[in-house]
């Protein structure tokens, strides 16, 4: 949270932090942090007043349900991310 606040004080207006995939598939592609860590970072950025750019990557072996789960997580953010990039 302190880092996000410092970034906001320095004038940062938007922060990119992709979820990459849905929560059930996340551990199959990333082992350095948890999905909950990702969500906490997004919350800290938003609380600091910084806009959120958050999307994912398709084509890493995930299924359609994993893609839909990621979009469901993003759709339930209030407010929604200002930008949702999907990379392939």
PDB file of N, CA, C and O in Angstrom:
ATOM      1  N   UNK A   1       0.831  -1.194   0.000  1.00  0.00           N
ATOM      2  CA  UNK A   1       0.000   0.000   0.000  1.00  0.00           C
ATOM      3  C   UNK A   1       0.870   1.250   0.000  1.00  0.00           C
ATOM      4  O   UNK A   1       0.578   2.211  -0.711  1.00  0.00           O
ATOM      5  N   UNK A   2       1.939   1.241   0.797  1.00  0.00           N
ATOM      6  CA  UNK A   2       2.819   2.414   0.870  1.00  0.00           C
ATOM      7  C   UNK A   2       3.462   2.706  -0.485  1.00  0.00           C
ATOM      8  O   UNK A   2       3.610   3.869  -0.861  1.00  0.00           O
ATOM      9  N   UNK A   3       3.841   1.669  -1.213  1.00  0.00           N
ATOM     10  CA  UNK A   3       4.434   1.879  -2.536  1.00  0.00           C
ATOM     11  C   UNK A   3       3.422   2.508  -3.485  1.00  0.00           C
ATOM     12  O   UNK A   3       3.762   3.421  -4.238  1.00  0.00           O
ATOM     13  N   UNK A   4       2.187   2.031  -3.455  1.00  0.00           N
ATOM     14  CA  UNK A   4       1.149   2.596  -4.317  1.00  0.00           C
ATOM     15  C   UNK A   4       0.909   4.064  -3.978  1.00  0.00           C
ATOM     16  O   UNK A   4       0.737   4.889  -4.874  1.00  0.00           O
ATOM     17  N   UNK A   5       0.896   4.387  -2.701  1.00  0.00           N
ATOM     18  CA  UNK A   5       0.698   5.776  -2.291  1.00  0.00           C
ATOM     19  C   UNK A   5       1.852   6.659  -2.765  1.00  0.00           C
ATOM     20  O   UNK A   5       1.632   7.793  -3.191  1.00  0.00           O
ATOM     21  N   UNK A   6       3.079   6.141  -2.693  1.00  0.00           N
ATOM     22  CA  UNK A   6       4.230   6.915  -3.178  1.00  0.00           C
ATOM     23  C   UNK A   6       4.143   7.130  -4.686  1.00  0.00           C
ATOM     24  O   UNK A   6       4.469   8.208  -5.182  1.00  0.00           O
ATOM     25  N   UNK A   7       3.705   6.107  -5.413  1.00  0.00           N
ATOM     26  CA  UNK A   7       3.540   6.264  -6.857  1.00  0.00           C
ATOM     27  C   UNK A   7       2.493   7.320  -7.183  1.00  0.00           C
ATOM     28  O   UNK A   7       2.684   8.130  -8.090  1.00  0.00           O
ATOM     29  N   UNK A   8       1.390   7.313  -6.447  1.00  0.00           N
ATOM     30  CA  UNK A   8       0.349   8.319  -6.663  1.00  0.00           C
ATOM     31  C   UNK A   8       0.881   9.716  -6.355  1.00  0.00           C
ATOM     32  O   UNK A   8       0.609  10.664  -7.092  1.00  0.00           O
ATOM     33  N   UNK A   9       1.629   9.840  -5.279  1.00  0.00           N
ATOM     34  CA  UNK A   9       2.203  11.142  -4.920  1.00  0.00           C
ATOM     35  C   UNK A   9       3.178  11.632  -5.977  1.00  0.00           C
ATOM     36  O   UNK A   9       3.333  12.838  -6.175  1.00  0.00           O
ATOM     37  N   UNK A  10       3.838  10.697  -6.658  1.00  0.00           N
ATOM     38  CA  UNK A  10       4.791  11.059  -7.702  1.00  0.00           C
ATOM     39  C   UNK A  10       4.095  11.407  -9.017  1.00  0.00           C
ATOM     40  O   UNK A  10       4.746  11.838  -9.969  1.00  0.00           O
ATOM     41  N   UNK A  11       2.761  11.219  -9.073  1.00  0.00           N
ATOM     42  CA  UNK A  11       2.008  11.615 -10.251  1.00  0.00           C
ATOM     43  C   UNK A  11       1.550  10.472 -11.143  1.00  0.00           C
ATOM     44  O   UNK A  11       1.005  10.719 -12.219  1.00  0.00           O
ATOM     45  N   UNK A  12       1.757   9.231 -10.727  1.00  0.00           N
ATOM     46  CA  UNK A  12       1.301   8.112 -11.542  1.00  0.00           C
ATOM     47  C   UNK A  12      -0.227   8.125 -11.624  1.00  0.00           C
ATOM     48  O   UNK A  12      -0.905   8.267 -10.607  1.00  0.00           O
ATOM     49  N   UNK A  13      -0.760   7.978 -12.825  1.00  0.00           N
ATOM     50  CA  UNK A  13      -2.210   8.011 -12.995  1.00  0.00           C
ATOM     51  C   UNK A  13      -2.806   6.671 -13.396  1.00  0.00           C
ATOM     52  O   UNK A  13      -4.015   6.475 -13.269  1.00  0.00           O
ATOM     53  N   UNK A  14      -1.977   5.738 -13.882  1.00  0.00           N
ATOM     54  CA  UNK A  14      -2.488   4.435 -14.299  1.00  0.00           C
ATOM     55  C   UNK A  14      -1.428   3.372 -14.059  1.00  0.00           C
ATOM     56  O   UNK A  14      -0.237   3.615 -14.253  1.00  0.00           O
ATOM     57  N   UNK A  15      -1.868   2.189 -13.634  1.00  0.00           N
ATOM     58  CA  UNK A  15      -0.954   1.100 -13.274  1.00  0.00           C
ATOM     59  C   UNK A  15      -1.431  -0.183 -13.948  1.00  0.00           C
ATOM     60  O   UNK A  15      -2.603  -0.542 -13.830  1.00  0.00           O
ATOM     61  N   UNK A  16      -0.534  -0.881 -14.655  1.00  0.00           N
ATOM     62  CA  UNK A  16      -0.865  -2.154 -15.287  1.00  0.00           C
ATOM     63  C   UNK A  16      -0.438  -3.301 -14.392  1.00  0.00           C
ATOM     64  O   UNK A  16       0.715  -3.380 -13.968  1.00  0.00           O
ATOM     65  N   UNK A  17      -1.373  -4.182 -14.112  1.00  0.00           N
ATOM     66  CA  UNK A  17      -1.098  -5.361 -13.276  1.00  0.00           C
ATOM     67  C   UNK A  17      -2.072  -6.452 -13.699  1.00  0.00           C
ATOM     68  O   UNK A  17      -3.166  -6.553 -13.145  1.00  0.00           O
ATOM     69  N   UNK A  18      -1.689  -7.262 -14.668  1.00  0.00           N
ATOM     70  CA  UNK A  18      -2.573  -8.285 -15.216  1.00  0.00           C
ATOM     71  C   UNK A  18      -2.794  -9.437 -14.251  1.00  0.00           C
ATOM     72  O   UNK A  18      -1.901  -9.811 -13.491  1.00  0.00           O
ATOM     73  N   UNK A  19      -3.995  -9.991 -14.294  1.00  0.00           N
ATOM     74  CA  UNK A  19      -4.299 -11.209 -13.542  1.00  0.00           C
ATOM     75  C   UNK A  19      -3.812 -12.441 -14.296  1.00  0.00           C
ATOM     76  O   UNK A  19      -3.591 -13.490 -13.692  1.00  0.00           O
ATOM     77  N   UNK A  20      -3.648 -12.324 -15.586  1.00  0.00           N
ATOM     78  CA  UNK A  20      -3.134 -13.350 -16.485  1.00  0.00           C
ATOM     79  C   UNK A  20      -4.144 -14.434 -16.828  1.00  0.00           C
ATOM     80  O   UNK A  20      -4.272 -14.780 -18.002  1.00  0.00           O
ATOM     81  N   UNK A  21      -4.861 -14.983 -15.864  1.00  0.00           N
ATOM     82  CA  UNK A  21      -5.814 -16.059 -16.107  1.00  0.00           C
ATOM     83  C   UNK A  21      -6.804 -16.108 -14.945  1.00  0.00           C
ATOM     84  O   UNK A  21      -6.804 -15.235 -14.078  1.00  0.00           O
ATOM     85  N   UNK A  22      -7.633 -17.125 -14.941  1.00  0.00           N
ATOM     86  CA  UNK A  22      -8.557 -17.312 -13.832  1.00  0.00           C
ATOM     87  C   UNK A  22      -7.848 -17.885 -12.619  1.00  0.00           C
ATOM     88  O   UNK A  22      -6.739 -18.405 -12.741  1.00  0.00           O
ATOM     89  N   UNK A  23      -8.469 -17.798 -11.449  1.00  0.00           N
ATOM     90  CA  UNK A  23      -7.818 -18.228 -10.211  1.00  0.00           C
ATOM     91  C   UNK A  23      -7.471 -19.717 -10.160  1.00  0.00           C
ATOM     92  O   UNK A  23      -6.463 -20.082  -9.555  1.00  0.00           O
ATOM     93  N   UNK A  24      -8.271 -20.580 -10.775  1.00  0.00           N
ATOM     94  CA  UNK A  24      -7.995 -22.017 -10.696  1.00  0.00           C
ATOM     95  C   UNK A  24      -6.787 -22.446 -11.523  1.00  0.00           C
ATOM     96  O   UNK A  24      -6.128 -23.428 -11.183  1.00  0.00           O
ATOM     97  N   UNK A  25      -6.488 -21.727 -12.601  1.00  0.00           N
ATOM     98  CA  UNK A  25      -5.358 -22.077 -13.472  1.00  0.00           C
ATOM     99  C   UNK A  25      -4.080 -21.318 -13.110  1.00  0.00           C
ATOM    100  O   UNK A  25      -2.992 -21.690 -13.550  1.00  0.00           O
ATOM    101  N   UNK A  26      -4.205 -20.280 -12.330  1.00  0.00           N
ATOM    102  CA  UNK A  26      -3.091 -19.380 -12.032  1.00  0.00           C
ATOM    103  C   UNK A  26      -1.853 -20.120 -11.509  1.00  0.00           C
ATOM    104  O   UNK A  26      -0.741 -19.860 -11.968  1.00  0.00           O
ATOM    105  N   UNK A  27      -2.037 -21.031 -10.563  1.00  0.00           N
ATOM    106  CA  UNK A  27      -0.906 -21.756  -9.989  1.00  0.00           C
ATOM    107  C   UNK A  27      -0.179 -22.651 -10.979  1.00  0.00           C
ATOM    108  O   UNK A  27       0.953 -23.061 -10.720  1.00  0.00           O
ATOM    109  N   UNK A  28      -0.810 -22.965 -12.115  1.00  0.00           N
ATOM    110  CA  UNK A  28      -0.157 -23.781 -13.143  1.00  0.00           C
ATOM    111  C   UNK A  28       0.836 -22.986 -13.970  1.00  0.00           C
ATOM    112  O   UNK A  28       1.701 -23.570 -14.624  1.00  0.00           O
ATOM    113  N   UNK A  29       0.728 -21.664 -13.952  1.00  0.00           N
ATOM    114  CA  UNK A  29       1.620 -20.852 -14.784  1.00  0.00           C
ATOM    115  C   UNK A  29       2.505 -19.900 -13.988  1.00  0.00           C
ATOM    116  O   UNK A  29       3.506 -19.408 -14.508  1.00  0.00           O
ATOM    117  N   UNK A  30       2.151 -19.639 -12.744  1.00  0.00           N
ATOM    118  CA  UNK A  30       2.920 -18.688 -11.937  1.00  0.00           C
ATOM    119  C   UNK A  30       3.114 -19.254 -10.537  1.00  0.00           C
ATOM    120  O   UNK A  30       2.168 -19.711  -9.896  1.00  0.00           O
ATOM    121  N   UNK A  31       4.373 -19.213 -10.074  1.00  0.00           N
ATOM    122  CA  UNK A  31       4.658 -19.741  -8.733  1.00  0.00           C
ATOM    123  C   UNK A  31       5.305 -18.711  -7.814  1.00  0.00           C
ATOM    124  O   UNK A  31       5.582 -19.011  -6.653  1.00  0.00           O
ATOM    125  N   UNK A  32       5.546 -17.515  -8.309  1.00  0.00           N
ATOM    126  CA  UNK A  32       6.251 -16.504  -7.521  1.00  0.00           C
ATOM    127  C   UNK A  32       5.334 -15.690  -6.624  1.00  0.00           C
ATOM    128  O   UNK A  32       5.805 -15.013  -5.710  1.00  0.00           O
ATOM    129  N   UNK A  33       4.025 -15.746  -6.874  1.00  0.00           N
ATOM    130  CA  UNK A  33       3.056 -15.028  -6.048  1.00  0.00           C
ATOM    131  C   UNK A  33       1.702 -15.708  -6.210  1.00  0.00           C
ATOM    132  O   UNK A  33       1.501 -16.507  -7.125  1.00  0.00           O
ATOM    133  N   UNK A  34       0.790 -15.386  -5.323  1.00  0.00           N
ATOM    134  CA  UNK A  34      -0.532 -16.001  -5.388  1.00  0.00           C
ATOM    135  C   UNK A  34      -1.521 -15.088  -6.102  1.00  0.00           C
ATOM    136  O   UNK A  34      -1.257 -13.905  -6.318  1.00  0.00           O
ATOM    137  N   UNK A  35      -2.641 -15.650  -6.456  1.00  0.00           N
ATOM    138  CA  UNK A  35      -3.711 -14.866  -7.070  1.00  0.00           C
ATOM    139  C   UNK A  35      -4.197 -13.805  -6.096  1.00  0.00           C
ATOM    140  O   UNK A  35      -4.514 -12.681  -6.486  1.00  0.00           O
ATOM    141  N   UNK A  36      -4.251 -14.183  -4.818  1.00  0.00           N
ATOM    142  CA  UNK A  36      -4.675 -13.225  -3.790  1.00  0.00           C
ATOM    143  C   UNK A  36      -3.692 -12.059  -3.700  1.00  0.00           C
ATOM    144  O   UNK A  36      -4.099 -10.925  -3.451  1.00  0.00           O
ATOM    145  N   UNK A  37      -2.391 -12.332  -3.903  1.00  0.00           N
ATOM    146  CA  UNK A  37      -1.394 -11.252  -3.938  1.00  0.00           C
ATOM    147  C   UNK A  37      -1.711 -10.280  -5.068  1.00  0.00           C
ATOM    148  O   UNK A  37      -1.639  -9.064  -4.892  1.00  0.00           O
ATOM    149  N   UNK A  38      -2.061 -10.826  -6.226  1.00  0.00           N
ATOM    150  CA  UNK A  38      -2.405  -9.986  -7.375  1.00  0.00           C
ATOM    151  C   UNK A  38      -3.604  -9.090  -7.050  1.00  0.00           C
ATOM    152  O   UNK A  38      -3.593  -7.889  -7.317  1.00  0.00           O
ATOM    153  N   UNK A  39      -4.622  -9.698  -6.474  1.00  0.00           N
ATOM    154  CA  UNK A  39      -5.826  -8.935  -6.133  1.00  0.00           C
ATOM    155  C   UNK A  39      -5.534  -7.866  -5.086  1.00  0.00           C
ATOM    156  O   UNK A  39      -6.085  -6.766  -5.145  1.00  0.00           O
ATOM    157  N   UNK A  40      -4.675  -8.186  -4.134  1.00  0.00           N
ATOM    158  CA  UNK A  40      -4.305  -7.206  -3.099  1.00  0.00           C
ATOM    159  C   UNK A  40      -3.567  -6.025  -3.719  1.00  0.00           C
ATOM    160  O   UNK A  40      -3.789  -4.879  -3.327  1.00  0.00           O
ATOM    161  N   UNK A  41      -2.692  -6.297  -4.682  1.00  0.00           N
ATOM    162  CA  UNK A  41      -1.986  -5.209  -5.356  1.00  0.00           C
ATOM    163  C   UNK A  41      -2.973  -4.301  -6.071  1.00  0.00           C
ATOM    164  O   UNK A  41      -2.870  -3.077  -5.993  1.00  0.00           O
ATOM    165  N   UNK A  42      -3.929  -4.902  -6.765  1.00  0.00           N
ATOM    166  CA  UNK A  42      -4.937  -4.094  -7.456  1.00  0.00           C
ATOM    167  C   UNK A  42      -5.721  -3.234  -6.469  1.00  0.00           C
ATOM    168  O   UNK A  42      -5.996  -2.066  -6.745  1.00  0.00           O
ATOM    169  N   UNK A  43      -6.080  -3.800  -5.330  1.00  0.00           N
ATOM    170  CA  UNK A  43      -6.810  -3.039  -4.312  1.00  0.00           C
ATOM    171  C   UNK A  43      -5.968  -1.883  -3.782  1.00  0.00           C
ATOM    172  O   UNK A  43      -6.480  -0.779  -3.596  1.00  0.00           O
ATOM    173  N   UNK A  44      -4.690  -2.125  -3.540  1.00  0.00           N
ATOM    174  CA  UNK A  44      -3.806  -1.068  -3.039  1.00  0.00           C
ATOM    175  C   UNK A  44      -3.666   0.059  -4.048  1.00  0.00           C
ATOM    176  O   UNK A  44      -3.684   1.234  -3.680  1.00  0.00           O
ATOM    177  N   UNK A  45      -3.529  -0.293  -5.309  1.00  0.00           N
ATOM    178  CA  UNK A  45      -3.401   0.714  -6.367  1.00  0.00           C
ATOM    179  C   UNK A  45      -4.672   1.554  -6.441  1.00  0.00           C
ATOM    180  O   UNK A  45      -4.617   2.782  -6.506  1.00  0.00           O
ATOM    181  N   UNK A  46      -5.800   0.882  -6.430  1.00  0.00           N
ATOM    182  CA  UNK A  46      -7.081   1.590  -6.520  1.00  0.00           C
ATOM    183  C   UNK A  46      -7.284   2.500  -5.310  1.00  0.00           C
ATOM    184  O   UNK A  46      -7.730   3.638  -5.457  1.00  0.00           O
ATOM    185  N   UNK A  47      -6.956   2.001  -4.110  1.00  0.00           N
ATOM    186  CA  UNK A  47      -7.112   2.802  -2.887  1.00  0.00           C
ATOM    187  C   UNK A  47      -6.216   4.032  -2.889  1.00  0.00           C
ATOM    188  O   UNK A  47      -6.527   5.037  -2.250  1.00  0.00           O
ATOM    189  N   UNK A  48      -5.095   3.948  -3.616  1.00  0.00           N
ATOM    190  CA  UNK A  48      -4.190   5.095  -3.715  1.00  0.00           C
ATOM    191  C   UNK A  48      -4.676   6.114  -4.742  1.00  0.00           C
ATOM    192  O   UNK A  48      -4.067   7.170  -4.911  1.00  0.00           O
ATOM    193  N   UNK A  49      -5.776   5.796  -5.427  1.00  0.00           N
ATOM    194  CA  UNK A  49      -6.335   6.733  -6.400  1.00  0.00           C
ATOM    195  C   UNK A  49      -5.741   6.614  -7.784  1.00  0.00           C
ATOM    196  O   UNK A  49      -5.858   7.535  -8.592  1.00  0.00           O
ATOM    197  N   UNK A  50      -5.111   5.501  -8.066  1.00  0.00           N
ATOM    198  CA  UNK A  50      -4.482   5.274  -9.367  1.00  0.00           C
ATOM    199  C   UNK A  50      -5.424   4.436 -10.224  1.00  0.00           C
ATOM    200  O   UNK A  50      -6.038   3.490  -9.732  1.00  0.00           O
ATOM    201  N   UNK A  51      -5.541   4.784 -11.511  1.00  0.00           N
ATOM    202  CA  UNK A  51      -6.345   4.004 -12.441  1.00  0.00           C
ATOM    203  C   UNK A  51      -5.742   2.627 -12.661  1.00  0.00           C
ATOM    204  O   UNK A  51      -4.530   2.442 -12.555  1.00  0.00           O
ATOM    205  N   UNK A  52      -6.604   1.660 -12.971  1.00  0.00           N
ATOM    206  CA  UNK A  52      -6.166   0.269 -13.113  1.00  0.00           C
ATOM    207  C   UNK A  52      -6.308  -0.203 -14.550  1.00  0.00           C
ATOM    208  O   UNK A  52      -7.360  -0.057 -15.171  1.00  0.00           O
ATOM    209  N   UNK A  53      -5.232  -0.766 -15.057  1.00  0.00           N
ATOM    210  CA  UNK A  53      -5.195  -1.459 -16.335  1.00  0.00           C
ATOM    211  C   UNK A  53      -4.916  -2.914 -15.985  1.00  0.00           C
ATOM    212  O   UNK A  53      -3.829  -3.231 -15.501  1.00  0.00           O
ATOM    213  N   UNK A  54      -5.874  -3.801 -16.221  1.00  0.00           N
ATOM    214  CA  UNK A  54      -5.724  -5.180 -15.773  1.00  0.00           C
ATOM    215  C   UNK A  54      -6.425  -6.120 -16.735  1.00  0.00           C
ATOM    216  O   UNK A  54      -7.628  -5.996 -16.969  1.00  0.00           O
ATOM    217  N   UNK A  55      -5.685  -7.050 -17.285  1.00  0.00           N
ATOM    218  CA  UNK A  55      -6.258  -8.011 -18.211  1.00  0.00           C
ATOM    219  C   UNK A  55      -5.608  -9.360 -18.045  1.00  0.00           C
ATOM    220  O   UNK A  55      -5.361  -9.817 -16.929  1.00  0.00           O
ATOM    221  N   UNK A  56      -5.334  -9.996 -19.174  1.00  0.00           N
ATOM    222  CA  UNK A  56      -4.769 -11.323 -19.098  1.00  0.00           C
ATOM    223  C   UNK A  56      -4.077 -11.740 -20.371  1.00  0.00           C
ATOM    224  O   UNK A  56      -3.882 -10.951 -21.296  1.00  0.00           O
ATOM    225  N   UNK A  57      -3.712 -13.009 -20.388  1.00  0.00           N
ATOM    226  CA  UNK A  57      -3.018 -13.610 -21.519  1.00  0.00           C
ATOM    227  C   UNK A  57      -3.777 -14.875 -21.891  1.00  0.00           C
ATOM    228  O   UNK A  57      -4.110 -15.677 -21.019  1.00  0.00           O
ATOM    229  N   UNK A  58      -4.050 -15.060 -23.171  1.00  0.00           N
ATOM    230  CA  UNK A  58      -4.673 -16.293 -23.624  1.00  0.00           C
ATOM    231  C   UNK A  58      -3.648 -17.102 -24.414  1.00  0.00           C
ATOM    232  O   UNK A  58      -2.757 -16.544 -25.053  1.00  0.00           O
ATOM    233  N   UNK A  59      -3.790 -18.425 -24.358  1.00  0.00           N
ATOM    234  CA  UNK A  59      -2.890 -19.295 -25.103  1.00  0.00           C
ATOM    235  C   UNK A  59      -1.793 -19.906 -24.260  1.00  0.00           C
ATOM    236  O   UNK A  59      -0.743 -20.276 -24.785  1.00  0.00           O
ATOM    237  N   UNK A  60      -2.018 -20.019 -22.957  1.00  0.00           N
ATOM    238  CA  UNK A  60      -1.002 -20.604 -22.073  1.00  0.00           C
ATOM    239  C   UNK A  60      -1.423 -21.992 -21.592  1.00  0.00           C
ATOM    240  O   UNK A  60      -0.876 -22.503 -20.615  1.00  0.00           O
ATOM    241  N   UNK A  61      -2.393 -22.600 -22.273  1.00  0.00           N
ATOM    242  CA  UNK A  61      -2.869 -23.905 -21.887  1.00  0.00           C
ATOM    243  C   UNK A  61      -4.146 -23.873 -21.070  1.00  0.00           C
ATOM    244  O   UNK A  61      -4.654 -24.915 -20.656  1.00  0.00           O
ATOM    245  N   UNK A  62      -4.664 -22.671 -20.839  1.00  0.00           N
ATOM    246  CA  UNK A  62      -5.895 -22.522 -20.067  1.00  0.00           C
ATOM    247  C   UNK A  62      -7.093 -22.938 -20.912  1.00  0.00           C
ATOM    248  O   UNK A  62      -7.018 -22.982 -22.140  1.00  0.00           O
ATOM    249  N   UNK A  63      -8.177 -23.236 -20.248  1.00  0.00           N
ATOM    250  CA  UNK A  63      -9.410 -23.559 -20.949  1.00  0.00           C
ATOM    251  C   UNK A  63     -10.330 -22.364 -21.017  1.00  0.00           C
ATOM    252  O   UNK A  63     -10.058 -21.315 -20.433  1.00  0.00           O
ATOM    253  N   UNK A  64     -11.421 -22.533 -21.736  1.00  0.00           N
ATOM    254  CA  UNK A  64     -12.408 -21.461 -21.870  1.00  0.00           C
ATOM    255  C   UNK A  64     -12.931 -21.069 -20.491  1.00  0.00           C
ATOM    256  O   UNK A  64     -13.153 -19.885 -20.234  1.00  0.00           O
ATOM    257  N   UNK A  65     -13.132 -22.034 -19.603  1.00  0.00           N
ATOM    258  CA  UNK A  65     -13.621 -21.718 -18.260  1.00  0.00           C
ATOM    259  C   UNK A  65     -12.632 -20.843 -17.500  1.00  0.00           C
ATOM    260  O   UNK A  65     -13.045 -19.974 -16.731  1.00  0.00           O
ATOM    261  N   UNK A  66     -11.325 -21.058 -17.703  1.00  0.00           N
ATOM    262  CA  UNK A  66     -10.313 -20.232 -17.046  1.00  0.00           C
ATOM    263  C   UNK A  66     -10.368 -18.798 -17.561  1.00  0.00           C
ATOM    264  O   UNK A  66     -10.241 -17.847 -16.789  1.00  0.00           O
ATOM    265  N   UNK A  67     -10.557 -18.653 -18.853  1.00  0.00           N
ATOM    266  CA  UNK A  67     -10.677 -17.312 -19.443  1.00  0.00           C
ATOM    267  C   UNK A  67     -11.919 -16.605 -18.905  1.00  0.00           C
ATOM    268  O   UNK A  67     -11.872 -15.432 -18.537  1.00  0.00           O
ATOM    269  N   UNK A  68     -13.022 -17.335 -18.867  1.00  0.00           N
ATOM    270  CA  UNK A  68     -14.265 -16.756 -18.356  1.00  0.00           C
ATOM    271  C   UNK A  68     -14.140 -16.394 -16.875  1.00  0.00           C
ATOM    272  O   UNK A  68     -14.678 -15.379 -16.431  1.00  0.00           O
ATOM    273  N   UNK A  69     -13.436 -17.218 -16.123  1.00  0.00           N
ATOM    274  CA  UNK A  69     -13.252 -16.934 -14.692  1.00  0.00           C
ATOM    275  C   UNK A  69     -12.460 -15.656 -14.488  1.00  0.00           C
ATOM    276  O   UNK A  69     -12.773 -14.874 -13.590  1.00  0.00           O
ATOM    277  N   UNK A  70     -11.432 -15.426 -15.311  1.00  0.00           N
ATOM    278  CA  UNK A  70     -10.662 -14.190 -15.209  1.00  0.00           C
ATOM    279  C   UNK A  70     -11.558 -12.990 -15.492  1.00  0.00           C
ATOM    280  O   UNK A  70     -11.518 -11.996 -14.768  1.00  0.00           O
ATOM    281  N   UNK A  71     -12.364 -13.083 -16.545  1.00  0.00           N
ATOM    282  CA  UNK A  71     -13.262 -11.980 -16.885  1.00  0.00           C
ATOM    283  C   UNK A  71     -14.301 -11.756 -15.802  1.00  0.00           C
ATOM    284  O   UNK A  71     -14.701 -10.620 -15.549  1.00  0.00           O
ATOM    285  N   UNK A  72     -14.741 -12.829 -15.161  1.00  0.00           N
ATOM    286  CA  UNK A  72     -15.706 -12.697 -14.070  1.00  0.00           C
ATOM    287  C   UNK A  72     -15.084 -11.956 -12.889  1.00  0.00           C
ATOM    288  O   UNK A  72     -15.726 -11.101 -12.279  1.00  0.00           O
ATOM    289  N   UNK A  73     -13.832 -12.286 -12.569  1.00  0.00           N
ATOM    290  CA  UNK A  73     -13.136 -11.578 -11.482  1.00  0.00           C
ATOM    291  C   UNK A  73     -13.047 -10.093 -11.818  1.00  0.00           C
ATOM    292  O   UNK A  73     -13.339  -9.245 -10.975  1.00  0.00           O
ATOM    293  N   UNK A  74     -12.646  -9.779 -13.043  1.00  0.00           N
ATOM    294  CA  UNK A  74     -12.523  -8.371 -13.441  1.00  0.00           C
ATOM    295  C   UNK A  74     -13.882  -7.672 -13.446  1.00  0.00           C
ATOM    296  O   UNK A  74     -13.984  -6.511 -13.048  1.00  0.00           O
ATOM    297  N   UNK A  75     -14.923  -8.370 -13.895  1.00  0.00           N
ATOM    298  CA  UNK A  75     -16.254  -7.777 -13.960  1.00  0.00           C
ATOM    299  C   UNK A  75     -16.812  -7.474 -12.572  1.00  0.00           C
ATOM    300  O   UNK A  75     -17.671  -6.605 -12.422  1.00  0.00           O
ATOM    301  N   UNK A  76     -16.328  -8.183 -11.569  1.00  0.00           N
ATOM    302  CA  UNK A  76     -16.818  -7.967 -10.207  1.00  0.00           C
ATOM    303  C   UNK A  76     -16.012  -6.922  -9.441  1.00  0.00           C
ATOM    304  O   UNK A  76     -16.309  -6.646  -8.279  1.00  0.00           O
ATOM    305  N   UNK A  77     -14.994  -6.336 -10.078  1.00  0.00           N
ATOM    306  CA  UNK A  77     -14.264  -5.239  -9.442  1.00  0.00           C
ATOM    307  C   UNK A  77     -15.123  -3.982  -9.499  1.00  0.00           C
ATOM    308  O   UNK A  77     -15.748  -3.685 -10.518  1.00  0.00           O
ATOM    309  N   UNK A  78     -15.144  -3.267  -8.412  1.00  0.00           N
ATOM    310  CA  UNK A  78     -15.907  -2.014  -8.376  1.00  0.00           C
ATOM    311  C   UNK A  78     -14.989  -0.909  -7.885  1.00  0.00           C
ATOM    312  O   UNK A  78     -14.575  -0.928  -6.727  1.00  0.00           O
ATOM    313  N   UNK A  79     -14.670   0.030  -8.715  1.00  0.00           N
ATOM    314  CA  UNK A  79     -15.092   0.140 -10.109  1.00  0.00           C
ATOM    315  C   UNK A  79     -14.313  -0.822 -10.998  1.00  0.00           C
ATOM    316  O   UNK A  79     -13.293  -1.383 -10.596  1.00  0.00           O
ATOM    317  N   UNK A  80     -14.823  -0.999 -12.220  1.00  0.00           N
ATOM    318  CA  UNK A  80     -14.132  -1.846 -13.186  1.00  0.00           C
ATOM    319  C   UNK A  80     -12.796  -1.226 -13.578  1.00  0.00           C
ATOM    320  O   UNK A  80     -12.631  -0.009 -13.491  1.00  0.00           O
ATOM    321  N   UNK A  81     -11.828  -2.059 -14.014  1.00  0.00           N
ATOM    322  CA  UNK A  81     -10.580  -1.494 -14.532  1.00  0.00           C
ATOM    323  C   UNK A  81     -10.876  -0.555 -15.702  1.00  0.00           C
ATOM    324  O   UNK A  81     -11.801  -0.793 -16.479  1.00  0.00           O
ATOM    325  N   UNK A  82     -10.104   0.485 -15.819  1.00  0.00           N
ATOM    326  CA  UNK A  82     -10.282   1.436 -16.918  1.00  0.00           C
ATOM    327  C   UNK A  82      -9.854   0.836 -18.249  1.00  0.00           C
ATOM    328  O   UNK A  82     -10.317   1.276 -19.302  1.00  0.00           O
ATOM    329  N   UNK A  83      -8.987  -0.149 -18.218  1.00  0.00           N
ATOM    330  CA  UNK A  83      -8.497  -0.800 -19.423  1.00  0.00           C
ATOM    331  C   UNK A  83      -8.324  -2.291 -19.131  1.00  0.00           C
ATOM    332  O   UNK A  83      -7.845  -2.666 -18.061  1.00  0.00           O
ATOM    333  N   UNK A  84      -8.719  -3.146 -20.094  1.00  0.00           N
ATOM    334  CA  UNK A  84      -8.603  -4.597 -19.921  1.00  0.00           C
ATOM    335  C   UNK A  84      -7.919  -5.168 -21.177  1.00  0.00           C
ATOM    336  O   UNK A  84      -8.592  -5.612 -22.107  1.00  0.00           O
ATOM    337  N   UNK A  85      -6.579  -5.151 -21.192  1.00  0.00           N
ATOM    338  CA  UNK A  85      -5.874  -5.709 -22.355  1.00  0.00           C
ATOM    339  C   UNK A  85      -5.869  -7.242 -22.296  1.00  0.00           C
ATOM    340  O   UNK A  85      -5.670  -7.837 -21.237  1.00  0.00           O
ATOM    341  N   UNK A  86      -6.091  -7.856 -23.445  1.00  0.00           N
ATOM    342  CA  UNK A  86      -5.997  -9.305 -23.553  1.00  0.00           C
ATOM    343  C   UNK A  86      -4.898  -9.597 -24.566  1.00  0.00           C
ATOM    344  O   UNK A  86      -4.998  -9.227 -25.735  1.00  0.00           O
ATOM    345  N   UNK A  87      -3.859 -10.258 -24.104  1.00  0.00           N
ATOM    346  CA  UNK A  87      -2.703 -10.576 -24.941  1.00  0.00           C
ATOM    347  C   UNK A  87      -2.755 -12.042 -25.351  1.00  0.00           C
ATOM    348  O   UNK A  87      -3.274 -12.878 -24.611  1.00  0.00           O
ATOM    349  N   UNK A  88      -2.225 -12.351 -26.512  1.00  0.00           N
ATOM    350  CA  UNK A  88      -2.176 -13.737 -26.979  1.00  0.00           C
ATOM    351  C   UNK A  88      -0.727 -14.141 -27.207  1.00  0.00           C
ATOM    352  O   UNK A  88      -0.458 -15.275 -27.603  1.00  0.00           O
TER     353      UNK A  88
END
